[in-house]
Amino acid sequence: MAEAGVSAAEVVAETKRAGGGEAELRSPGWNESQLRSYQFQTRQIPRLQHSDPRAEELIDNEEPVVLTDTNLVHPALKWDLDYLKENIGSGDFSVYSANSHKFLYYDEKKMVNSKTFKPKSVRQEMKFPEFVEKLRDIEQRGAEERLYLQQTLNDTVGRKIVVDFLGFNWNWINRQQAKHGWGQLTSNLLLIGMEGNVTPAHYDEQQNFFAQIKGYKRCILFPPEQFECLYPYPVHHPCDRQSQVDFENPDLERFPNFKNVVGYETVVGPGDVLYIPMYWWHHIESLLDGGVTITVNFWYKGAPTPKRIEYPLKAHQKVAIMRNIEKMLGEALGSPQEVGPLLNTMIKGRYD
Ligand SMILES: O=C(O)CCC(=O)C(=O)O
């Protein structure tokens, strides 16, 4: 996938050859029994120190890598529910609740485009102490219900959280942003999940440094080249950018190319930072029996696209073009629902 220089697969092979084995390839603190099982193959995402020139090369090539020693969110490593309850302030937090472990993202603004779509998770706004109380109550009762707090950090946070935030390693991350020509930092999403929660595969149109703070998360990534294997919902659907394939029970008649999918995976733990390149699909699961997980991500606008188009197009550029065609068709027809059947005659299967 890398056009020049080192690739993720080469770094992993090299680590194994050097006798690094499991210790360098995975973080300690969890075991295989905490992972859900899927039918597809995966390779390991390399774990490297931030000063390793190969890490820089992978980021430059827009390939994923886990950085083990950035200190990016060092002051937040003490965060837990009690500390946050005390210090995060009195703002509102978006908390999704579901009766399944899968929290499929949906865009509420696009709900008007689909009369049949019924979200399986519901968003509620609440204060942080109410979230903690609900979560502890569910745990105590051993209830089926699950919660996932997903809230952009904003200026309602308390003084101690501001101090922690200012102590993040902005030096390192600002240098990354400049070096790779990325645009502005758009947001920091705080994610607090229950053990076993799953965010199904989707891609974002932003660069992401995904900083793990508490607990362990398994992250399975797929490059944009595997777009044809992952069958995203149509652009106008509330689940735009999400895969339609249920990884636990894939319907291979509807989604035959899914059998060719190959992932890159890792488990991140406290202090690890995973680079999730723009347009890379990612499926993320809080490990089973691993307790609550806390993550803060750093989303950046990608580098500006070159004025002159250069061929051959990269996979993500093709994706961007297809998305634009879908959007324009929807606008031209005045009814996004009609775009699917029309395109379906061209690209069989995606819009069934
Ligand atoms: O951690 C998760 O569950 C999802 C996070 C995610 O999708 C992201 O940071 O882009």
Ligand as a Chemical Component Dictionary entry (heavy atoms), coordinates in Angstrom:
data_LIG
# 
_chem_comp.id                   LIG 
_chem_comp.type                 NON-POLYMER 
_chem_comp.pdbx_formal_charge   0 
_chem_comp.three_letter_code    LIG 
# 
loop_
_chem_comp_atom.comp_id 
_chem_comp_atom.atom_id 
_chem_comp_atom.alt_atom_id 
_chem_comp_atom.type_symbol 
_chem_comp_atom.charge 
_chem_comp_atom.model_Cartn_x 
_chem_comp_atom.model_Cartn_y 
_chem_comp_atom.model_Cartn_z 
_chem_comp_atom.pdbx_ordinal 
LIG O1 O1 O 0 -13.814 4.289 20.140 1  
LIG C1 C1 C 0 -14.846 4.097 19.525 2  
LIG O2 O2 O 0 -15.710 3.311 19.915 3  
LIG C2 C2 C 0 -15.092 4.798 18.214 4  
LIG C3 C3 C 0 -14.124 5.905 17.933 5  
LIG C4 C4 C 0 -14.092 6.322 16.506 6  
LIG O3 O3 O 0 -14.773 5.799 15.661 7  
LIG C5 C5 C 0 -13.167 7.390 16.111 8  
LIG O4 O4 O 0 -12.405 7.910 16.938 9  
LIG O5 O5 O 0 -13.194 7.752 14.913 10 
# 
loop_
_chem_comp_bond.comp_id 
_chem_comp_bond.atom_id_1 
_chem_comp_bond.atom_id_2 
_chem_comp_bond.value_order 
_chem_comp_bond.pdbx_ordinal 
LIG O1 C1 DOUB 1 
LIG C1 O2 SING 2 
LIG C1 C2 SING 3 
LIG C2 C3 SING 4 
LIG C3 C4 SING 5 
LIG C4 O3 DOUB 6 
LIG C4 C5 SING 7 
LIG C5 O4 DOUB 8 
LIG C5 O5 SING 9 
# 
